Amino acid sequence: MNTNADPQELSKFSELAHRWWDAAGEFKPLHAINPLRLDWIDRLAPLRGRRVLDVGCGGGILAESMAARGADVTGIDLAAKPLKVATLHALEAGIEGLRYREVAAEQLAQEQAATYDVVTCMEMLEHVPRPDSVVRACAALAKPGGHVFFSTINRNAKAFALAIVGAEHVLKLLPKGTHEYARFVRPSELARWCRDAGLDVLDLKGMQYNPLTERYWLSGDTSVNYLLACARPQ
């Protein structure tokens, strides 16, 4: 497989595709954090009227919410079943300005360089063999002056304890095997990839979770989940 994808990862998420929009199911954490990441993106790069690309869109939770805020959104992924679920859900919800396509970010970057006002790539980098390649593609897809947003998981002992042991085995917030520790990405690594791709780093935020209150919030603690905002210079 020449594309920058892991067949096992694609299969794993395809098997769960029918559960994507069950807010109490396996993707409950994605539904819970979506308002946080949506507001953060919309604050730094107002979405209404913008042309937006969501890389690794899965079943469309973020893509659909950005379209609902007035953006013209394209969601891309290499897992066919989640894309079908996303397309069907958007039709049922009557969401306009939203389309999906099964294509790699690297391929789309060759076809549509410097096309999008906003590019998002959330909870995806830790699932691909070459995350730096995805970062370069996202940077190439953004227009000069456009924004690029990433979110992923730090690589350290605390992240292993909370994101894998805690979330998958103890609290059962995620299915076992959702994440592989070796693929976690340190903020310094992601920032370096972004700068090497010609992006300016604008903002870095951590995302925290309280299992007692089931509340998520943004903070300065980037030791586990974090978000990075960049801009492509004019």
C-alpha positions, 0 to 999 in steps of 0.5 A, a space after each residue: 500500500 503506497 499511500 500513507 495509511 495503515 491498513 489495520 487502522 483503516 479496518 479498525 475504524 471501518 468496523 466501528 463506522 456504524 457507531 460513529 454518531 452514537 454519542 454514548 458509544 465508542 466515539 463518545 469522547 469525540 462528541 464530547 470534545 468537538 464543541 471545544 475544538 470547534 470553538 477554538 478553530 472558529 475563534 482563531 479562524 472564523 469559519 463562516 464563508 471560508 473554504 475548509 478541508 477536514 483531513 482524516 474526517 472519519 464519520 464527519 463529526 467535526 466536518 459537519 459542525 464546521 459546515 453548520 457554522 457556515 463554512 464550505 467543507 470538504 472532508 477526506 479520509 481513506 476509510 470508505 465505511 466512515 465516509 459513507 456514514 458521514 455522507 448519510 448523516 449529513 443528508 439526514 441532517 440536511 447539512 449544506 456546504 459539505 462533501 466527502 471524498 476518499 483520497 489521501 491528503 498527499 494526493 489532494 495536495 498535488 491536485 489542489 495546492 493552496 486552495 483552502 482557507 482552513 485545514 483541520 487534521 484532528 486526532 489523525 496524526 497518531 494513526 498514520 505511518 508518516 505523520 510528517 508527510 500529512 503535515 506537509 500536505 496540510 501546509 501545501 493545501 492551505 492558501 497563503 494566509 490560511 490556517 492549519 489546525 492539528 490535534 494529537 497526543 503527546 508521547 510520554 509516560 503520563 500520556 501512556 498512563 492516561 490515554 492508553 491504560 486509563 482511557 482504554 483499559 480502566 475507564 473504557 472511554 475508547 476501545 482497546 487498541 485505539 492508540 499505539 504509544 509509539 505513534 504519539 507525537 511530542 508538541 516539539 516534533 509537531 511544531 518542527 514539522 510545521 515550521 519545516 513545511 513553511 507554517 508559522 506556529 500560532 497557538 498551542 493548547 492542552 486538552 484535559 479531562 475529569 473522569 468524575 465530572 466527565 468534563 473536558 476543557 482547554 488549558 496550558 497543560 499539553 502533557 497528554 492531548 493537545 491542539 496546535 494552530 498554524 498559519 501559512 505566511 502570505 
